[in-house]
Structure formats: C-alpha cells, structure tokens
Amino acid sequence: MYNVQLQSGHRERDKECTVDFTGRAYCQIICTFVALKTDMVESTRQKKVSRLLQKEIADIFLRKGKEFAPGKLVSITKVRISPDLSFARVYLSIFPSTDNNHVLKSVQDHSSKIRFDLGQKIRSQLRIVPEIAFFIDDSLDYIDNIDKLLKT
C-alpha cells in the first residue's frame, strides 16, 4: 500500500492516491493515469468560461496581433481552464508555421498586456481574470505529417 502525492501541474490541485500494488513504479503510473483522467473532465462552468476566454483572446489577437506576431496569422485553437478558474492554458496555432518559437516567446512576453486587455473585456462576467499560459498547438503539423506519410 503506497501513498503517492501527485503533481497535476496546479498548486491547488495536487492529489493523493492510495493503491495496493507490489511495485512502487507501477503504483505511480496508475496514480498518474488517475490524475490525468480526472483532469480531463471539465464542468459546465469551465466549458463556458473556456469558450468566453477563447472568443475574447481571439478578438485581442485580431485587433493587436501585429504587435505580437508581425506577418503571422495566430489562431486560438483551444483554452483549458483549471477548476477554480484561476489558471488558463491557451493553445495557439500559427500560420505559416516557420519560427513558431519566436512568435510564442513574443506572445509570452506580452502576456501581461493580453491579460490586462482580457480583464477589460470580461470584467462584468468574471470576478478574477485567470493567469494565462500560452502553448503551441502542433496538432495541425501532426495531421500534415500523417497525411504526407499516407500519400507516399
């Protein structure tokens, strides 16, 4: 019987799991799977706030995107928000996909300004503006790669 403290990426959301197995490594794998599975379930409120954030951040990028990524088209593919609505993970798709890391760095440098603009837009709907972390969504590149492999 092992008690394992799970780190789920959020300070407030660490979980504890008790599993009756003989191997400690196996126990950690099972507990990590349980933590990931519970992280994927979103409440209705989380889904509504995620859609609101996606719409408003996309509007910010539409209006001020030239400051963050000149010559690039940046779209918000999805937004994941923590259950306490204090932390949001924003996934970006960048076209053309050359030099994605430079664009991501520029967006991360301007994240406080983006959060401020977001707060101005959603202040009547949310009490706390969530912290924002930006990530590259490479699912389109992955699909293109699979498509190229299937054509050959």
C-alpha positions in Angstrom: 0.0 0.0 0.0 1.5 3.3 -1.1 0.5 6.9 -0.6 1.7 8.9 -3.6 1.4 12.7 -3.8 0.5 13.5 -7.4 1.6 16.7 -9.1 -1.0 17.7 -11.6 0.5 21.0 -12.7 -1.5 23.2 -10.4 -0.5 24.3 -7.0 -4.0 23.9 -5.5 -4.9 20.6 -7.3 -2.2 18.2 -6.0 -3.9 14.8 -5.4 -3.1 11.9 -3.1 -3.7 8.4 -4.3 -3.6 5.1 -2.3 -3.1 2.0 -4.4 -2.4 -1.6 -3.2 0.3 -2.9 -5.6 3.6 -4.6 -5.0 5.7 -2.2 -7.2 6.2 1.4 -6.4 6.8 2.4 -10.0 3.7 0.7 -11.2 1.7 2.5 -8.4 3.0 5.8 -9.6 2.0 5.1 -13.2 -1.5 4.1 -12.1 -1.9 7.1 -9.9 -0.6 9.4 -12.7 -3.2 7.9 -15.1 -6.0 8.5 -12.5 -4.8 12.2 -12.1 -4.8 12.7 -15.8 -8.2 11.2 -16.2 -9.7 13.4 -13.6 -8.0 16.5 -15.1 -9.8 15.8 -18.4 -13.3 16.1 -17.1 -14.5 19.7 -17.3 -17.5 21.1 -15.6 -20.1 23.1 -17.5 -18.8 26.3 -15.9 -15.3 25.5 -17.1 -16.5 24.9 -20.6 -18.5 28.2 -20.7 -15.5 30.2 -19.3 -13.2 28.5 -21.7 -15.3 29.5 -24.7 -15.6 33.0 -23.4 -11.8 33.3 -23.0 -11.2 31.8 -26.4 -13.5 34.3 -28.0 -12.2 37.3 -26.2 -8.5 36.3 -26.6 -9.1 35.7 -30.3 -10.6 39.2 -30.6 -7.5 40.6 -28.9 -5.2 38.8 -31.3 -7.4 40.0 -34.2 -7.0 43.6 -33.2 -3.5 43.7 -31.7 -1.9 40.6 -33.3 0.5 42.6 -35.4 2.3 43.7 -32.2 2.8 40.1 -31.0 3.4 38.3 -34.3 4.1 40.5 -37.3 3.4 38.7 -40.6 1.8 35.7 -38.9 -1.7 34.5 -38.5 -2.3 33.4 -34.9 -5.5 31.5 -34.0 -6.6 30.3 -30.7 -7.4 26.6 -31.1 -8.5 25.7 -27.5 -8.4 27.0 -24.0 -8.2 24.8 -20.9 -9.1 26.3 -17.5 -8.5 25.0 -14.0 -11.5 24.0 -11.9 -11.0 27.1 -9.7 -10.9 29.3 -12.8 -7.6 30.9 -11.8 -5.3 29.4 -14.5 -5.9 29.1 -18.2 -3.8 27.3 -20.8 -4.2 28.9 -24.2 -3.2 26.8 -27.3 -2.1 28.8 -30.3 -1.9 27.7 -34.0 0.5 29.9 -36.0 0.5 30.2 -39.8 2.9 30.0 -41.5 4.5 27.5 -39.1 8.0 28.7 -39.5 9.7 30.2 -36.5 6.9 29.2 -34.1 9.2 29.5 -31.0 10.0 33.2 -31.7 6.3 34.0 -32.0 5.5 32.1 -28.8 8.2 33.9 -27.0 6.9 37.3 -28.2 3.3 36.3 -27.1 4.6 35.2 -23.7 6.5 38.5 -23.3 3.2 40.3 -23.9 1.1 38.0 -21.8 0.6 40.6 -19.0 -0.7 43.1 -21.6 -3.0 40.4 -23.1 -4.3 39.6 -19.6 -5.0 43.3 -18.9 -6.9 43.6 -22.1 -8.8 40.4 -21.4 -9.7 41.8 -17.9 -11.1 44.9 -19.5 -13.3 42.8 -21.7 -14.6 40.2 -19.2 -14.7 42.2 -16.0 -18.5 42.0 -15.9 -18.6 38.2 -16.4 -15.7 37.0 -14.2 -14.6 38.1 -10.8 -11.0 37.0 -11.2 -9.1 37.2 -14.5 -7.2 33.9 -14.8 -3.4 33.7 -15.2 -2.6 32.8 -18.8 0.0 30.5 -20.2 0.5 30.1 -23.9 1.4 26.9 -25.7 1.9 25.9 -29.4 -0.8 23.6 -30.7 1.0 21.4 -33.1 -1.9 19.1 -33.9 -2.2 20.6 -37.5 1.5 19.9 -38.1 1.0 16.4 -36.9 -2.0 15.9 -39.2 0.0 17.2 -42.2 2.8 14.8 -41.3 0.5 11.8 -41.2 -1.2 12.9 -44.4 2.2 13.1 -46.2 3.1 9.7 -44.9 -0.1 8.2 -46.1 0.3 9.7 -49.6 3.7 8.1 -50.1 
